[in-house]
Amino acid sequence: MEFFIATFLKIFFIMTPFFVLSVFLTVTNEATQNERRALAVKVTISVVIMSLVLLFFGKHIFAVFGITLDAFKIGAGALLFLSAVGLIYGNKDGHKPSDQNLSELAVVPLAIPITIGPGTIGILLVMGAELNTFPKLLTGSLALICAILVIGLMLYLSSLIERFIGKEGLLIISKITGLFLAALSAQIMFSGIKSFLEL
């Protein structure tokens, strides 16, 4: 039980749920409650599937394609920077996002690299190596799924949370989130480049 709780808390906070929520609210600010809930379900399913794949097969996948964690950091950081620019300057065409556009957000950038960032991937790769017995692997997997479901519930109830924030508050959060995303993307890329060049 202690192992389950410790693993749950580690994964929950590594995935920065409140940051994920603020990004989710920002990128879906023109969406309806039903569209947000549908997107929240898609994001949750995507994160569960990708996290379990990384937990069980992460090292093998990276090895097969010759991808290092440093290379992933650089690529993820670049994608995150593009998302940050979009958040800061807003949707230039001014149109309400369609169901198709919202569905595209479920995997990139909401699932990867916002919820499952390089830090989370690193933790999952390490966990996959450390969970060397079936009981530990089962407990770790359940803790991982529970942590993701709690984050998914936060996203599902995001419209209720938005009511407390208000539209002006959401606009402020949007700009601040964009700035933090830009800084985070730069940090991720610099970290990857630094490690890659062994500086």
C-alpha atoms as an extended CHARMM CRD file, in Angstrom:
* protein
*
       199  EXT
         1         1  MET       CA              0.0000000000        0.0000000000        0.0000000000  PROA      1               0.0000000000
         2         2  GLU       CA              2.8430000000        2.3770000000        0.8420000000  PROA      2               0.0000000000
         3         3  PHE       CA              4.4830000000        1.6160000000       -2.5070000000  PROA      3               0.0000000000
         4         4  PHE       CA              1.1760000000        2.3190000000       -4.2990000000  PROA      4               0.0000000000
         5         5  ILE       CA              0.6800000000        5.6760000000       -2.5480000000  PROA      5               0.0000000000
         6         6  ALA       CA              4.3080000000        6.7360000000       -3.0730000000  PROA      6               0.0000000000
         7         7  THR       CA              4.1780000000        5.8200000000       -6.7700000000  PROA      7               0.0000000000
         8         8  PHE       CA              0.7940000000        7.5280000000       -7.2000000000  PROA      8               0.0000000000
         9         9  LEU       CA              1.9910000000       10.7900000000       -5.6340000000  PROA      9               0.0000000000
        10        10  LYS       CA              5.2680000000       10.7710000000       -7.5780000000  PROA      10              0.0000000000
        11        11  ILE       CA              3.5250000000       10.3220000000      -10.9310000000  PROA      11              0.0000000000
        12        12  PHE       CA              0.6840000000       12.7260000000      -10.0850000000  PROA      12              0.0000000000
        13        13  PHE       CA              2.9980000000       15.6310000000       -9.2780000000  PROA      13              0.0000000000
        14        14  ILE       CA              5.5210000000       14.8290000000      -12.0420000000  PROA      14              0.0000000000
        15        15  MET       CA              2.6540000000       15.2740000000      -14.5250000000  PROA      15              0.0000000000
        16        16  THR       CA              2.0270000000       18.8120000000      -13.1000000000  PROA      16              0.0000000000
        17        17  PRO       CA             -1.7920000000       18.5040000000      -13.0080000000  PROA      17              0.0000000000
        18        18  PHE       CA             -2.5470000000       22.1770000000      -12.2920000000  PROA      18              0.0000000000
        19        19  PHE       CA             -0.3010000000       23.2990000000      -15.1180000000  PROA      19              0.0000000000
        20        20  VAL       CA             -2.0040000000       20.7700000000      -17.4250000000  PROA      20              0.0000000000
        21        21  LEU       CA             -5.3910000000       22.1150000000      -16.3080000000  PROA      21              0.0000000000
        22        22  SER       CA             -4.4140000000       25.7250000000      -17.0380000000  PROA      22              0.0000000000
        23        23  VAL       CA             -3.1820000000       24.7690000000      -20.5250000000  PROA      23              0.0000000000
        24        24  PHE       CA             -6.3490000000       22.7320000000      -21.1260000000  PROA      24              0.0000000000
        25        25  LEU       CA             -8.5640000000       25.6720000000      -20.1270000000  PROA      25              0.0000000000
        26        26  THR       CA             -6.5530000000       28.0030000000      -22.3350000000  PROA      26              0.0000000000
        27        27  VAL       CA             -6.5410000000       25.9310000000      -25.5250000000  PROA      27              0.0000000000
        28        28  THR       CA            -10.2650000000       25.1170000000      -25.1830000000  PROA      28              0.0000000000
        29        29  ASN       CA            -11.4380000000       28.5970000000      -24.1900000000  PROA      29              0.0000000000
        30        30  GLU       CA            -13.8680000000       28.7380000000      -27.1500000000  PROA      30              0.0000000000
        31        31  ALA       CA            -15.1150000000       25.1600000000      -26.7690000000  PROA      31              0.0000000000
        32        32  THR       CA            -18.4300000000       24.1170000000      -25.2280000000  PROA      32              0.0000000000
        33        33  GLN       CA            -18.6770000000       22.0800000000      -22.0290000000  PROA      33              0.0000000000
        34        34  ASN       CA            -19.5340000000       18.9070000000      -23.9830000000  PROA      34              0.0000000000
        35        35  GLU       CA            -16.5850000000       19.4400000000      -26.3420000000  PROA      35              0.0000000000
        36        36  ARG       CA            -14.2700000000       19.9330000000      -23.3780000000  PROA      36              0.0000000000
        37        37  ARG       CA            -15.5280000000       16.7900000000      -21.7010000000  PROA      37              0.0000000000
        38        38  ALA       CA            -15.1180000000       14.7710000000      -24.8920000000  PROA      38              0.0000000000
        39        39  LEU       CA            -11.5880000000       16.1320000000      -25.2780000000  PROA      39              0.0000000000
        40        40  ALA       CA            -10.8130000000       15.3990000000      -21.6080000000  PROA      40              0.0000000000
        41        41  VAL       CA            -11.8090000000       11.7600000000      -22.1340000000  PROA      41              0.0000000000
        42        42  LYS       CA             -9.6330000000       11.5280000000      -25.2740000000  PROA      42              0.0000000000
        43        43  VAL       CA             -6.6640000000       13.1180000000      -23.5040000000  PROA      43              0.0000000000
        44        44  THR       CA             -7.0380000000       10.7480000000      -20.5410000000  PROA      44              0.0000000000
        45        45  ILE       CA             -7.2240000000        7.6670000000      -22.7760000000  PROA      45              0.0000000000
        46        46  SER       CA             -4.2300000000        8.8800000000      -24.8120000000  PROA      46              0.0000000000
        47        47  VAL       CA             -2.1580000000        9.5150000000      -21.6800000000  PROA      47              0.0000000000
        48        48  VAL       CA             -3.0550000000        6.1110000000      -20.1670000000  PROA      48              0.0000000000
        49        49  ILE       CA             -2.1210000000        4.2420000000      -23.3580000000  PROA      49              0.0000000000
        50        50  MET       CA              1.1300000000        6.1570000000      -23.9500000000  PROA      50              0.0000000000
        51        51  SER       CA              2.1920000000        5.9380000000      -20.3020000000  PROA      51              0.0000000000
        52        52  LEU       CA              1.6670000000        2.1620000000      -20.1540000000  PROA      52              0.0000000000
        53        53  VAL       CA              3.4950000000        1.7000000000      -23.4640000000  PROA      53              0.0000000000
        54        54  LEU       CA              6.4200000000        3.7610000000      -22.1330000000  PROA      54              0.0000000000
        55        55  LEU       CA              6.3710000000        1.8750000000      -18.8180000000  PROA      55              0.0000000000
        56        56  PHE       CA              6.4910000000       -1.5620000000      -20.4420000000  PROA      56              0.0000000000
        57        57  PHE       CA              8.2940000000       -0.9390000000      -23.7360000000  PROA      57              0.0000000000
        58        58  GLY       CA              9.8480000000        2.5600000000      -23.5030000000  PROA      58              0.0000000000
        59        59  LYS       CA             13.4960000000        1.5470000000      -23.4460000000  PROA      59              0.0000000000
        60        60  HSD       CA             13.0160000000       -0.9370000000      -26.2860000000  PROA      60              0.0000000000
        61        61  ILE       CA             11.1540000000        1.6030000000      -28.4750000000  PROA      61              0.0000000000
        62        62  PHE       CA             13.8250000000        4.2490000000      -27.9420000000  PROA      62              0.0000000000
        63        63  ALA       CA             16.5570000000        1.6750000000      -28.6450000000  PROA      63              0.0000000000
        64        64  VAL       CA             14.9020000000        0.3500000000      -31.8400000000  PROA      64              0.0000000000
        65        65  PHE       CA             14.5550000000        3.8270000000      -33.3600000000  PROA      65              0.0000000000
        66        66  GLY       CA             17.8770000000        5.0430000000      -31.9960000000  PROA      66              0.0000000000
        67        67  ILE       CA             16.1610000000        7.8450000000      -30.0840000000  PROA      67              0.0000000000
        68        68  THR       CA             17.7920000000        9.1380000000      -26.9270000000  PROA      68              0.0000000000
        69        69  LEU       CA             15.9580000000       10.9520000000      -24.1470000000  PROA      69              0.0000000000
        70        70  ASP       CA             18.0340000000       14.0250000000      -25.0540000000  PROA      70              0.0000000000
        71        71  ALA       CA             16.7810000000       13.9570000000      -28.6510000000  PROA      71              0.0000000000
        72        72  PHE       CA             13.2240000000       13.6070000000      -27.3730000000  PROA      72              0.0000000000
        73        73  LYS       CA             13.7260000000       16.6250000000      -25.1080000000  PROA      73              0.0000000000
        74        74  ILE       CA             14.8360000000       18.7630000000      -28.0590000000  PROA      74              0.0000000000
        75        75  GLY       CA             11.9250000000       17.6590000000      -30.2730000000  PROA      75              0.0000000000
        76        76  ALA       CA              9.3240000000       17.9700000000      -27.5050000000  PROA      76              0.0000000000
        77        77  GLY       CA             10.6890000000       21.3700000000      -26.5390000000  PROA      77              0.0000000000
        78        78  ALA       CA             10.3400000000       22.6160000000      -30.1280000000  PROA      78              0.0000000000
        79        79  LEU       CA              6.7080000000       21.4160000000      -30.3050000000  PROA      79              0.0000000000
        80        80  LEU       CA              5.9510000000       22.9620000000      -26.9400000000  PROA      80              0.0000000000
        81        81  PHE       CA              7.4120000000       26.2950000000      -28.0820000000  PROA      81              0.0000000000
        82        82  LEU       CA              5.0510000000       26.3770000000      -31.0730000000  PROA      82              0.0000000000
        83        83  SER       CA              2.1230000000       25.7390000000      -28.7160000000  PROA      83              0.0000000000
        84        84  ALA       CA              3.3460000000       28.5450000000      -26.4460000000  PROA      84              0.0000000000
        85        85  VAL       CA              3.4630000000       31.0410000000      -29.3260000000  PROA      85              0.0000000000
        86        86  GLY       CA             -0.1240000000       30.0930000000      -30.2330000000  PROA      86              0.0000000000
        87        87  LEU       CA             -1.2730000000       30.6610000000      -26.6480000000  PROA      87              0.0000000000
        88        88  ILE       CA              0.3970000000       34.0690000000      -26.3490000000  PROA      88              0.0000000000
        89        89  TYR       CA             -0.8430000000       35.4700000000      -29.6660000000  PROA      89              0.0000000000
        90        90  GLY       CA             -4.1720000000       33.6150000000      -29.6750000000  PROA      90              0.0000000000
        91        91  ASN       CA             -6.1170000000       32.0630000000      -32.5120000000  PROA      91              0.0000000000
        92        92  LYS       CA             -5.4480000000       34.4620000000      -35.4140000000  PROA      92              0.0000000000
        93        93  ASP       CA             -8.3580000000       33.3420000000      -37.5590000000  PROA      93              0.0000000000
        94        94  GLY       CA            -10.7460000000       34.0770000000      -34.7030000000  PROA      94              0.0000000000
        95        95  HSD       CA            -12.9300000000       31.0540000000      -35.4110000000  PROA      95              0.0000000000
        96        96  LYS       CA            -14.3380000000       28.6780000000      -32.8510000000  PROA      96              0.0000000000
        97        97  PRO       CA            -12.3260000000       25.4410000000      -32.8780000000  PROA      97              0.0000000000
        98        98  SER       CA            -14.0250000000       22.5460000000      -34.6420000000  PROA      98              0.0000000000
        99        99  ASP       CA            -14.4160000000       19.0170000000      -33.2650000000  PROA      99              0.0000000000
       100       100  GLN       CA            -11.6180000000       17.8920000000      -35.5790000000  PROA      100             0.0000000000
       101       101  ASN       CA             -9.2370000000       20.5860000000      -34.3250000000  PROA      101             0.0000000000
       102       102  LEU       CA            -10.0420000000       19.7310000000      -30.7090000000  PROA      102             0.0000000000
       103       103  SER       CA             -9.4530000000       16.0320000000      -31.3860000000  PROA      103             0.0000000000
       104       104  GLU       CA             -6.0300000000       16.8900000000      -32.8140000000  PROA      104             0.0000000000
       105       105  LEU       CA             -5.1460000000       18.6170000000      -29.5300000000  PROA      105             0.0000000000
       106       106  ALA       CA             -5.7720000000       15.4190000000      -27.5470000000  PROA      106             0.0000000000
       107       107  VAL       CA             -2.4280000000       13.8230000000      -28.4350000000  PROA      107             0.0000000000
       108       108  VAL       CA             -0.2640000000       16.8470000000      -29.2970000000  PROA      108             0.0000000000
       109       109  PRO       CA              0.2350000000       19.0070000000      -27.3250000000  PROA      109             0.0000000000
       110       110  LEU       CA             -2.0950000000       18.0210000000      -24.4350000000  PROA      110             0.0000000000
       111       111  ALA       CA             -1.0010000000       14.3940000000      -23.9760000000  PROA      111             0.0000000000
       112       112  ILE       CA              2.5720000000       14.8850000000      -25.2280000000  PROA      112             0.0000000000
       113       113  PRO       CA              4.5310000000       16.9320000000      -24.2780000000  PROA      113             0.0000000000
       114       114  ILE       CA              2.3430000000       18.8090000000      -21.7420000000  PROA      114             0.0000000000
       115       115  THR       CA              1.0420000000       15.9160000000      -19.6000000000  PROA      115             0.0000000000
       116       116  ILE       CA              3.7180000000       13.3860000000      -20.5350000000  PROA      116             0.0000000000
       117       117  GLY       CA              6.8000000000       15.5720000000      -20.7480000000  PROA      117             0.0000000000
       118       118  PRO       CA             10.4460000000       14.4860000000      -20.8400000000  PROA      118             0.0000000000
       119       119  GLY       CA             10.5040000000       14.3700000000      -17.0270000000  PROA      119             0.0000000000
       120       120  THR       CA              7.5410000000       11.9930000000      -16.9460000000  PROA      120             0.0000000000
       121       121  ILE       CA              9.0460000000        9.8560000000      -19.7160000000  PROA      121             0.0000000000
       122       122  GLY       CA             12.3180000000        9.6440000000      -17.7860000000  PROA      122             0.0000000000
       123       123  ILE       CA             10.4510000000        8.5440000000      -14.6390000000  PROA      123             0.0000000000
       124       124  LEU       CA              8.4440000000        5.9410000000      -16.5910000000  PROA      124             0.0000000000
       125       125  LEU       CA             11.5850000000        4.5340000000      -18.2180000000  PROA      125             0.0000000000
       126       126  VAL       CA             13.2930000000        4.2520000000      -14.8220000000  PROA      126             0.0000000000
       127       127  MET       CA             10.1600000000        2.7150000000      -13.2620000000  PROA      127             0.0000000000
       128       128  GLY       CA              9.9590000000        0.1720000000      -16.0740000000  PROA      128             0.0000000000
       129       129  ALA       CA             13.4970000000       -0.9620000000      -15.2560000000  PROA      129             0.0000000000
       130       130  GLU       CA             12.9500000000       -0.9940000000      -11.4790000000  PROA      130             0.0000000000
       131       131  LEU       CA              9.6120000000       -2.8580000000      -11.4000000000  PROA      131             0.0000000000
       132       132  ASN       CA             11.2530000000       -6.2420000000      -11.8710000000  PROA      132             0.0000000000
       133       133  THR       CA              8.6070000000       -8.4150000000      -10.1680000000  PROA      133             0.0000000000
       134       134  PHE       CA              4.9960000000       -8.9740000000      -11.2380000000  PROA      134             0.0000000000
       135       135  PRO       CA              3.4120000000       -7.6480000000       -7.9760000000  PROA      135             0.0000000000
       136       136  LYS       CA              5.4980000000       -4.4520000000       -8.1970000000  PROA      136             0.0000000000
       137       137  LEU       CA              4.6940000000       -4.0530000000      -11.8870000000  PROA      137             0.0000000000
       138       138  LEU       CA              0.9670000000       -4.5310000000      -11.2240000000  PROA      138             0.0000000000
       139       139  THR       CA              0.9630000000       -2.0840000000       -8.2990000000  PROA      139             0.0000000000
       140       140  GLY       CA              3.0110000000        0.4750000000      -10.2350000000  PROA      140             0.0000000000
       141       141  SER       CA              0.7030000000        0.2040000000      -13.2560000000  PROA      141             0.0000000000
       142       142  LEU       CA             -2.4140000000        0.6620000000      -11.0950000000  PROA      142             0.0000000000
       143       143  ALA       CA             -0.8610000000        3.6900000000       -9.3590000000  PROA      143             0.0000000000
       144       144  LEU       CA             -0.0010000000        5.1680000000      -12.7610000000  PROA      144             0.0000000000
       145       145  ILE       CA             -3.5360000000        4.6610000000      -14.0880000000  PROA      145             0.0000000000
       146       146  CYS       CA             -5.1200000000        6.1100000000      -10.9100000000  PROA      146             0.0000000000
       147       147  ALA       CA             -2.9150000000        9.2370000000      -11.0920000000  PROA      147             0.0000000000
       148       148  ILE       CA             -3.8800000000        9.7920000000      -14.7300000000  PROA      148             0.0000000000
       149       149  LEU       CA             -7.5900000000        9.2600000000      -13.9870000000  PROA      149             0.0000000000
       150       150  VAL       CA             -7.4840000000       11.9220000000      -11.2590000000  PROA      150             0.0000000000
       151       151  ILE       CA             -5.9120000000       14.3820000000      -13.7220000000  PROA      151             0.0000000000
       152       152  GLY       CA             -8.5040000000       13.3480000000      -16.3230000000  PROA      152             0.0000000000
       153       153  LEU       CA            -11.2820000000       14.0900000000      -13.8080000000  PROA      153             0.0000000000
       154       154  MET       CA             -9.8340000000       17.5670000000      -13.2650000000  PROA      154             0.0000000000
       155       155  LEU       CA             -9.9450000000       18.1650000000      -17.0220000000  PROA      155             0.0000000000
       156       156  TYR       CA            -13.4590000000       16.7320000000      -17.2460000000  PROA      156             0.0000000000
       157       157  LEU       CA            -14.6580000000       19.2170000000      -14.6220000000  PROA      157             0.0000000000
       158       158  SER       CA            -12.6820000000       22.1040000000      -16.1390000000  PROA      158             0.0000000000
       159       159  SER       CA            -15.8290000000       24.0400000000      -17.1240000000  PROA      159             0.0000000000
       160       160  LEU       CA            -16.8660000000       24.2080000000      -13.4650000000  PROA      160             0.0000000000
       161       161  ILE       CA            -13.4060000000       25.4630000000      -12.5450000000  PROA      161             0.0000000000
       162       162  GLU       CA            -13.5710000000       28.0730000000      -15.3170000000  PROA      162             0.0000000000
       163       163  ARG       CA            -16.7520000000       29.5230000000      -13.8210000000  PROA      163             0.0000000000
       164       164  PHE       CA            -14.7960000000       30.4910000000      -10.7240000000  PROA      164             0.0000000000
       165       165  ILE       CA            -11.9870000000       31.9960000000      -12.7870000000  PROA      165             0.0000000000
       166       166  GLY       CA            -14.0810000000       34.0230000000      -15.2590000000  PROA      166             0.0000000000
       167       167  LYS       CA            -13.2630000000       35.0610000000      -18.8390000000  PROA      167             0.0000000000
       168       168  GLU       CA            -10.8080000000       37.8060000000      -17.8960000000  PROA      168             0.0000000000
       169       169  GLY       CA             -9.0730000000       35.4830000000      -15.4830000000  PROA      169             0.0000000000
       170       170  LEU       CA             -8.8510000000       32.8700000000      -18.2240000000  PROA      170             0.0000000000
       171       171  LEU       CA             -7.3430000000       35.4300000000      -20.6260000000  PROA      171             0.0000000000
       172       172  ILE       CA             -4.6960000000       36.3270000000      -18.0330000000  PROA      172             0.0000000000
       173       173  ILE       CA             -3.9980000000       32.6360000000      -17.3850000000  PROA      173             0.0000000000
       174       174  SER       CA             -3.7330000000       32.1170000000      -21.1510000000  PROA      174             0.0000000000
       175       175  LYS       CA             -0.9680000000       34.7050000000      -21.5560000000  PROA      175             0.0000000000
       176       176  ILE       CA              0.8940000000       33.6500000000      -18.4030000000  PROA      176             0.0000000000
       177       177  THR       CA              0.6140000000       29.9750000000      -19.3750000000  PROA      177             0.0000000000
       178       178  GLY       CA              2.0060000000       30.8010000000      -22.8110000000  PROA      178             0.0000000000
       179       179  LEU       CA              4.9910000000       32.5650000000      -21.2580000000  PROA      179             0.0000000000
       180       180  PHE       CA              5.6510000000       29.6680000000      -18.8750000000  PROA      180             0.0000000000
       181       181  LEU       CA              5.2830000000       27.1930000000      -21.7390000000  PROA      181             0.0000000000
       182       182  ALA       CA              7.8150000000       29.1620000000      -23.7850000000  PROA      182             0.0000000000
       183       183  ALA       CA             10.2380000000       29.1790000000      -20.8550000000  PROA      183             0.0000000000
       184       184  LEU       CA              9.6250000000       25.4850000000      -20.1820000000  PROA      184             0.0000000000
       185       185  SER       CA             10.1630000000       24.5930000000      -23.8360000000  PROA      185             0.0000000000
       186       186  ALA       CA             13.4450000000       26.5230000000      -23.8880000000  PROA      186             0.0000000000
       187       187  GLN       CA             14.5460000000       24.7800000000      -20.6750000000  PROA      187             0.0000000000
       188       188  ILE       CA             13.6800000000       21.3550000000      -22.1040000000  PROA      188             0.0000000000
       189       189  MET       CA             15.5510000000       22.0620000000      -25.3500000000  PROA      189             0.0000000000
       190       190  PHE       CA             18.6170000000       23.5080000000      -23.5720000000  PROA      190             0.0000000000
       191       191  SER       CA             18.6630000000       20.5310000000      -21.2000000000  PROA      191             0.0000000000
       192       192  GLY       CA             18.5500000000       18.1310000000      -24.1450000000  PROA      192             0.0000000000
       193       193  ILE       CA             21.2490000000       20.0140000000      -26.0630000000  PROA      193             0.0000000000
       194       194  LYS       CA             23.4660000000       20.2680000000      -22.9780000000  PROA      194             0.0000000000
       195       195  SER       CA             23.2290000000       16.5490000000      -22.2660000000  PROA      195             0.0000000000
       196       196  PHE       CA             23.6080000000       15.6470000000      -25.9420000000  PROA      196             0.0000000000
       197       197  LEU       CA             26.7890000000       17.7160000000      -26.2550000000  PROA      197             0.0000000000
       198       198  GLU       CA             27.9480000000       16.5240000000      -22.8040000000  PROA      198             0.0000000000
       199       199  LEU       CA             28.5520000000       20.0940000000      -21.6210000000  PROA      199             0.0000000000
